[in-house]
């Protein structure tokens, strides 16, 4: 499986980090700043399931049975999305890849296309603390935070006016289990990018605006040619 390099000539930004590191919030801001689509596997799953596509039906079966969606299906869904015309100027991947096989498949598919891999690093204890205040919109999936990005009106999404709620999997014990999975399954993928010499680490344990400026600075010239991936 490969990407159409002619249709995806812009730079691909790969934003990595543990669950709760702030990837979703930063990805939305960074994609808007770059003028490129923000793509997350969660959104891909929801979109395909809602539209009742063949890919969505297949993914739904795994999700409803409590199983992980196989890498092959996740990649098929991703490559179908980034083949769209709006990705011609590049796109931002939020929390993908999640596993070493996904990372290897993505690298092979991108070929010589320019890409940058950025890792938000945040200590586990800080992530657990953050999770307690995270708020998600039921309508547009916008992410806010009771402390770092409080809504103008309590319980109401700043983006679309939808209802904000706290996910059950943001409870401390659940977050700790998710972090254990991240370290076991995702750390090898992070090491893979580091070994390629293409990983740039960002201190995610700062205020959101400071993290955003660090991300922008790296993409605007702070990255070395090797760190950019593909062809600079």
C-alpha positions as CSV (number, residue, x, y, z in Angstrom):
1,X,0.0,0.0,0.0
2,X,1.4,3.4,-0.9
3,X,0.5,7.1,-0.9
4,X,0.1,9.1,-4.0
5,X,3.1,11.4,-3.8
6,X,1.8,13.6,-6.5
7,X,-1.4,14.2,-4.5
8,X,0.5,14.6,-1.2
9,X,3.4,16.9,-2.0
10,X,3.2,19.0,1.2
11,X,4.9,18.2,4.5
12,X,3.4,15.7,6.8
13,X,3.5,16.6,10.5
14,X,3.5,13.6,12.9
15,X,2.6,14.7,16.4
16,X,3.4,12.0,19.0
17,X,3.1,11.7,22.8
18,X,1.4,9.9,25.6
19,X,-2.3,10.0,26.2
20,X,-3.2,13.2,28.0
21,X,0.0,15.1,26.8
22,X,-2.1,17.7,25.0
23,X,-1.8,16.4,21.5
24,X,-5.4,17.0,20.6
25,X,-5.4,20.6,21.7
26,X,-2.0,21.4,20.0
27,X,-2.9,19.5,16.9
28,X,-6.0,21.6,16.3
29,X,-4.0,24.8,16.7
30,X,-1.0,23.7,14.7
31,X,-3.1,22.4,11.8
32,X,-5.0,25.7,11.7
33,X,-1.7,27.6,11.8
34,X,-0.3,25.6,9.0
35,X,-3.5,25.6,7.0
36,X,-3.5,21.8,6.7
37,X,-6.1,19.1,7.7
38,X,-5.9,17.7,11.2
39,X,-6.3,13.9,11.1
40,X,-6.7,11.6,14.1
41,X,-7.6,7.9,14.1
42,X,-10.5,8.6,16.5
43,X,-12.0,11.0,14.0
44,X,-11.4,8.6,11.2
45,X,-13.2,5.8,13.1
46,X,-16.2,8.0,14.0
47,X,-16.5,9.4,10.4
48,X,-16.4,6.1,8.7
49,X,-18.8,4.5,11.2
50,X,-21.2,7.4,10.9
51,X,-21.1,7.3,7.1
52,X,-21.5,3.5,7.3
53,X,-18.6,2.9,4.9
54,X,-17.1,-0.5,4.4
55,X,-14.1,0.5,6.4
56,X,-16.4,1.8,9.1
57,X,-18.4,-1.4,9.3
58,X,-15.2,-3.4,9.7
59,X,-13.8,-1.1,12.4
60,X,-17.1,-1.1,14.2
61,X,-17.0,-4.8,14.6
62,X,-13.7,-4.7,16.4
63,X,-14.6,-1.8,18.6
64,X,-17.9,-3.2,19.7
65,X,-16.2,-6.5,20.7
66,X,-13.6,-4.6,22.7
67,X,-10.8,-5.5,20.4
68,X,-8.1,-3.2,19.0
69,X,-8.6,-2.3,15.4
70,X,-5.9,-4.2,13.4
71,X,-3.0,-2.1,12.0
72,X,-3.9,-3.1,8.5
73,X,-7.4,-1.6,8.8
74,X,-6.2,1.5,10.5
75,X,-3.6,2.1,7.8
76,X,-6.2,1.4,5.1
77,X,-8.5,4.0,6.7
78,X,-5.7,6.5,7.0
79,X,-4.4,6.2,3.5
80,X,-8.0,6.5,2.1
81,X,-8.3,9.8,4.0
82,X,-4.9,11.4,3.1
83,X,-5.6,10.6,-0.5
84,X,-8.2,13.3,-0.5
85,X,-7.6,16.5,-2.4
86,X,-7.5,18.7,0.8
87,X,-4.3,16.8,1.9
88,X,-2.4,17.9,-1.2
89,X,-0.6,20.6,0.8
90,X,0.2,18.3,3.6
91,X,-1.6,17.2,6.8
92,X,-1.1,16.7,10.5
93,X,-1.4,13.3,12.1
94,X,-2.6,13.4,15.7
95,X,-1.5,10.4,17.8
96,X,-0.7,8.3,14.7
97,X,1.2,6.0,14.4
98,X,0.6,4.3,17.7
99,X,2.7,1.1,17.2
100,X,6.0,0.2,15.6
101,X,4.4,-1.6,12.6
102,X,2.2,1.4,11.9
103,X,5.3,3.7,12.0
104,X,7.3,1.5,9.7
105,X,4.4,1.2,7.2
106,X,3.9,5.0,7.3
107,X,7.6,5.6,6.6
108,X,7.5,3.2,3.7
109,X,4.4,4.8,2.3
110,X,5.7,8.4,2.6
111,X,8.9,7.5,0.7
112,X,10.7,10.7,-0.2
113,X,7.9,13.0,0.9
114,X,8.9,15.6,3.5
115,X,7.8,14.9,7.1
116,X,8.5,15.9,10.6
117,X,8.0,13.9,13.8
118,X,7.5,15.9,17.0
119,X,7.1,14.3,20.4
120,X,5.4,16.0,23.3
121,X,7.0,14.8,26.5
122,X,5.1,15.1,29.8
123,X,5.7,13.2,33.1
124,X,3.2,10.5,34.0
125,X,2.2,12.2,37.2
126,X,1.5,15.5,35.4
127,X,-0.7,13.6,32.9
128,X,-2.8,12.0,35.6
129,X,-3.4,15.5,37.1
130,X,-4.3,17.0,33.8
131,X,-6.9,14.3,33.0
132,X,-9.0,15.3,35.9
133,X,-9.8,18.6,34.3
134,X,-10.2,17.5,30.6
135,X,-13.5,18.3,28.9
136,X,-14.7,17.0,25.5
137,X,-17.5,18.4,23.3
138,X,-20.2,15.9,22.4
139,X,-20.9,17.6,19.1
140,X,-17.5,18.6,17.6
141,X,-15.0,16.7,19.7
142,X,-13.3,20.0,20.7
143,X,-11.1,19.5,23.7
144,X,-11.0,22.0,26.5
145,X,-9.7,21.9,30.1
146,X,-11.1,23.3,33.3
147,X,-7.7,24.8,34.2
148,X,-5.7,25.3,31.1
149,X,-8.4,26.1,28.5
150,X,-11.6,26.8,30.5
151,X,-14.8,27.4,28.5
152,X,-16.2,30.9,28.5
153,X,-19.5,29.4,29.7
154,X,-19.4,26.4,32.1
155,X,-20.3,23.2,30.4
156,X,-20.5,24.8,26.9
157,X,-18.0,24.3,24.1
158,X,-16.3,27.5,22.9
159,X,-16.1,26.1,19.4
160,X,-19.6,25.1,18.6
161,X,-21.8,25.6,21.7
162,X,-22.2,21.9,22.3
163,X,-22.2,20.2,25.7
164,X,-18.9,19.6,27.4
165,X,-18.4,16.4,29.4
166,X,-15.7,14.5,31.2
167,X,-14.9,11.0,29.8
168,X,-15.0,8.1,32.2
169,X,-11.6,7.0,31.0
170,X,-10.1,10.2,32.4
171,X,-10.4,8.8,35.9
172,X,-6.9,8.5,37.5
173,X,-6.8,4.7,37.7
174,X,-7.9,4.4,34.0
175,X,-5.3,7.0,32.9
176,X,-2.5,5.1,34.7
177,X,-3.5,2.0,32.9
178,X,-3.5,3.8,29.5
179,X,0.0,5.1,30.3
180,X,1.2,1.6,31.1
181,X,-0.1,0.5,27.6
182,X,1.6,3.5,26.0
183,X,5.0,2.8,27.5
184,X,4.7,-0.9,26.6
185,X,3.4,-0.6,23.1
186,X,4.2,2.9,21.9
187,X,7.6,3.5,23.3
188,X,9.3,1.2,20.7
189,X,7.7,3.3,18.0
190,X,9.2,6.5,19.6
191,X,12.6,4.8,19.8
192,X,12.2,3.9,16.1
193,X,11.9,7.6,15.2
194,X,14.7,8.5,17.5
195,X,16.9,5.9,15.9
196,X,16.1,7.3,12.5
197,X,17.4,10.7,13.7
198,X,14.0,12.2,12.8
199,X,12.5,12.8,16.3
200,X,12.3,16.3,17.8
201,X,11.3,16.4,21.5
202,X,9.1,19.2,22.8
203,X,8.6,19.9,26.5
204,X,4.9,19.4,26.8
205,X,4.9,20.2,30.5
206,X,4.6,23.9,29.9
207,X,1.6,26.2,29.5
208,X,-0.2,25.4,26.2
209,X,0.8,28.7,24.5
210,X,4.5,27.9,25.3
211,X,4.2,24.4,23.9
212,X,2.5,25.8,20.7
213,X,5.2,28.3,20.2
214,X,7.9,25.6,20.5
215,X,6.1,23.5,17.9
216,X,5.8,26.4,15.5
217,X,9.5,27.3,16.0
218,X,10.6,23.8,15.2
219,X,8.5,23.6,12.0
220,X,9.5,27.2,11.0
221,X,13.2,26.4,10.9
222,X,14.4,24.8,14.1
223,X,14.4,21.3,12.6
224,X,17.7,20.1,11.1
225,X,17.4,18.6,7.6
226,X,17.8,15.1,9.1
227,X,15.0,15.7,11.6
228,X,12.6,16.8,8.9
229,X,12.5,13.4,7.4
230,X,12.2,12.6,3.7
231,X,13.5,15.5,1.6
232,X,13.9,18.8,3.3
